[in-house]
């Protein structure tokens, strides 16, 4: 892809490189359904900008997609905490809903899935 060629040429962690990896991770996760590649790119982003709530949400989404809902909840909570620390004069406010609304919605969904899976499991355990 064009993004991968750009990233191959650009090795310095500039803002455009970081954001290209962020959007590439989203495409890899949501379109191509490649959790491993999405995680590889989003971890790079987190290494450069660990306070970006959006990045933590993608990690949560990777675990959600993998069916590891307990870890997904952890990373969605991390996104909420990182979002609280964002400055109001942030020069790059990417997706404001990623700070609170989206991770809270996903936490509730994960909890519901976990509750249902425990209920289904206990039904077969007897």
Secondary structure as UniProt FT lines:
FT   HELIX           2..9
FT   HELIX           15..26
FT   HELIX           27..31
FT   HELIX           35..48
FT   TURN            50..51
FT   HELIX           53..66
FT   HELIX           69..84
FT   TURN            88..89
FT   TURN            91..92
FT   HELIX           96..99
FT   HELIX           101..125
//
